[in-house]
Amino acid sequence: MQTEDVKLTDWARILVGDVPYSFYIELIIRAAFVYLLLIVSMRLIGKRMSSQIGRTEMAALVSLAAAIGVPLQAPDRGLLPAVAIAIVVVFTERWIAARAYKSQNFEKFIQGNIDVLVKDSVMDLKNMKKVRLTRERLVSQLRSNGIKQLGEVKRFYMEANGSFTLIQEETPKPGLSIIPHWDEDFNNRFKKTGEKMVCQTCGLTQKKSDDDKQQCPQCGDCKWTDAVE
């Protein structure tokens, strides 16, 4: 297409394109075929594809999308290349799943590891930096699980697929409030222990002392507040 052929008022070209009108009948057939190909491929890959998607499932989905996109829009491209790519993707994904089932080390290599973000009511700042998760994102995720203060958390994991898993303390203990500081009405409902203070950065709780500027042994910060329950 030449430069002079491009006109902003050429609505036929903008809406229809340069393909003949008969191609739109063919497009219905192509779309139906590609849809069935995608459904069959995902069915053969297994239930993992329709649940929370991991790295391999994401790679398979992107590959399938790339394979079906071209023949769906280009009249000069056939459907068999898409079928060939889908076959390769399906068999590769099934082989990876079978190999991961037999070898835990292979599964860790492919999917990645689980990271502990909160351990015994204390945030692991090193792991948070490793997975590039901000403190605000972490506490918002905890709040969405009904957590109001860190003393309620036994473990908080980031799974290999990026989802989160919460294990709560059977008996909640005093900890750091994760309610936004500007929500004074809600924060005033907490009961302050008066005996323990908590690091505002990581949530480490220890016995209250007169020196409120002492360094936190967990993260090195010097900001403390009263633990709540």
C-alpha positions in Angstrom: 0.0 0.0 0.0 1.4 3.4 -1.0 1.4 6.4 1.2 -1.1 8.3 -1.1 -3.5 5.4 -0.6 -3.9 6.1 3.1 -6.7 8.6 3.7 -8.5 9.3 7.0 -11.8 9.6 5.3 -11.6 6.2 3.6 -14.0 4.4 5.9 -14.3 1.4 3.7 -10.6 0.7 4.1 -10.7 1.4 7.9 -13.6 -0.8 8.6 -13.4 -3.5 6.0 -9.8 -3.5 5.0 -8.4 -4.7 1.6 -9.9 -8.2 1.7 -12.9 -9.1 -0.4 -16.3 -9.3 1.2 -16.4 -13.1 0.6 -13.5 -13.5 3.1 -15.9 -12.6 6.0 -17.8 -15.8 5.2 -14.5 -17.7 5.3 -13.6 -15.9 8.5 -16.6 -17.4 10.3 -15.4 -20.9 9.4 -11.8 -20.0 10.4 -13.0 -18.6 13.8 -15.1 -21.7 14.6 -12.2 -24.0 13.7 -9.6 -22.0 15.7 -12.0 -21.9 18.7 -12.4 -25.7 18.6 -8.7 -26.0 18.2 -8.1 -23.9 21.3 -10.7 -25.8 23.4 -9.3 -29.2 22.4 -5.7 -28.0 23.1 -6.6 -26.7 26.5 -8.5 -29.9 27.2 -5.5 -32.1 26.3 -3.1 -30.0 28.4 -5.2 -30.7 31.4 -7.2 -29.1 34.2 -4.1 -27.0 35.3 -4.7 -24.8 32.3 -8.2 -23.8 33.5 -7.1 -23.3 37.1 -4.5 -20.8 38.4 -2.0 -20.5 35.6 1.7 -21.2 36.3 4.7 -20.3 34.1 4.5 -23.3 31.8 0.7 -22.9 31.3 1.2 -19.2 30.6 3.9 -20.0 28.0 1.6 -22.6 26.4 -1.4 -20.1 26.4 0.8 -17.4 24.8 2.1 -19.8 22.2 -1.4 -21.0 21.3 -2.6 -17.3 21.0 0.3 -16.5 18.7 -0.4 -19.6 16.6 -4.1 -18.9 16.0 -3.9 -15.2 15.6 -2.2 -15.1 12.1 -4.5 -17.6 10.3 -7.5 -16.0 11.8 -6.8 -12.6 10.3 -4.7 -13.3 7.2 -6.6 -14.8 4.2 -3.3 -15.9 2.6 -2.3 -18.1 5.6 -3.6 -21.6 6.1 -4.9 -23.3 9.2 -2.5 -26.3 9.2 0.4 -24.3 10.6 -1.7 -23.4 13.6 -2.6 -27.1 14.1 1.0 -28.1 13.9 2.0 -25.4 16.5 -0.9 -26.5 18.8 0.2 -30.1 18.6 3.8 -29.2 19.6 2.6 -27.0 22.5 0.2 -29.6 23.8 2.8 -32.4 23.8 5.5 -30.2 25.2 3.2 -29.1 28.1 2.1 -32.7 28.8 5.7 -33.8 28.9 6.7 -31.0 31.3 3.7 -31.9 33.5 4.6 -35.6 33.6 8.3 -34.8 34.2 7.4 -32.4 37.0 5.2 -35.0 38.6 8.1 -37.4 38.9 10.8 -34.9 39.9 10.3 -32.2 42.6 13.6 -30.6 41.6 12.4 -30.3 38.0 9.1 -28.8 39.1 11.0 -26.2 41.2 13.2 -25.4 38.3 10.2 -24.9 35.9 7.7 -23.3 38.3 9.9 -21.5 40.8 10.0 -21.6 44.6 7.5 -20.7 47.3 8.6 -17.6 49.3 7.7 -16.9 53.0 6.6 -13.2 53.3 5.4 -13.3 56.9 6.8 -15.7 59.5 5.4 -15.8 63.0 3.8 -12.4 62.6 7.0 -10.7 61.3 7.4 -9.5 57.7 10.4 -11.0 55.9 11.7 -7.9 54.1 14.5 -9.7 52.3 12.0 -12.1 50.6 9.7 -9.2 49.9 12.5 -7.4 48.1 13.4 -10.6 46.3 9.9 -11.1 44.9 9.5 -7.3 44.4 6.4 -7.0 46.6 5.8 -3.7 48.3 4.8 -3.4 51.9 1.5 -1.8 50.9 0.7 -4.6 48.5 1.4 -7.2 51.2 -0.8 -5.6 53.9 -3.6 -5.0 51.4 -3.5 -8.7 50.5 -3.7 -9.6 54.2 -6.6 -7.2 54.8 -8.4 -8.9 51.9 -8.1 -12.1 53.9 -9.7 -10.5 57.0 -6.4 -9.8 58.8 -6.4 -6.7 61.0 -3.0 -7.0 62.7 0.1 -9.1 62.1 -0.3 -11.0 65.4 -3.0 -13.0 63.6 -0.6 -14.4 61.0 1.4 -17.6 61.4 2.6 -17.8 57.8 1.9 -15.9 54.6 3.3 -17.4 51.4 3.7 -16.3 47.9 3.2 -19.4 45.8 5.2 -20.2 42.6 2.3 -19.0 40.4 2.1 -15.6 42.2 -1.0 -16.4 44.3 -1.0 -16.0 48.1 -1.6 -18.5 50.9 -2.5 -17.5 54.5 -2.1 -19.6 57.6 -3.5 -17.9 60.7 -2.4 -18.2 64.3 -4.7 -20.4 66.3 -4.4 -18.0 69.2 -3.8 -14.4 67.9 -1.1 -12.5 69.8 -0.4 -8.7 69.9 1.1 -7.3 66.8 1.3 -4.5 64.3 -1.9 -3.0 63.0 -2.2 -3.1 59.2 -5.2 -0.8 59.1 -4.4 2.5 57.3 -3.2 5.1 59.8 -5.8 7.6 58.5 -8.7 5.3 59.5 -8.6 6.6 63.1 -12.1 5.3 63.9 -11.1 1.7 63.2 -7.7 1.9 64.8 -9.2 3.2 68.0 -11.1 0.0 68.3 -7.8 -1.9 68.9 -6.7 -2.6 72.5 -3.1 -1.5 73.1 -1.3 -4.0 75.3 0.9 -1.5 77.1 3.5 -4.2 77.8 4.8 -4.8 74.2 6.0 -2.6 71.4 6.2 -3.5 67.8 8.5 -2.4 64.9 6.6 -0.3 62.5 8.7 -1.6 59.6 8.7 -5.4 59.9 6.3 -6.1 62.8 8.7 -7.6 65.2 7.2 -7.6 68.7 9.2 -7.3 71.9 8.9 -6.2 75.5 8.4 -2.5 75.9 11.3 -0.5 77.1 12.0 3.2 77.9 14.3 3.4 74.9 11.9 3.8 72.0 14.8 4.6 69.6 16.5 1.3 69.9 17.4 -0.5 66.7 15.1 -3.4 65.6 17.2 -6.7 65.6 15.2 -7.9 62.6 15.3 -5.0 60.1 17.5 -2.4 61.8 14.8 0.4 61.9 14.2 2.5 64.9 10.5 3.2 64.6 8.3 1.6 67.3 4.7 1.7 68.3 2.4 0.0 70.7 1.4 -3.6 69.9 -2.4 -4.1 69.5 -4.7 -7.0 69.9 
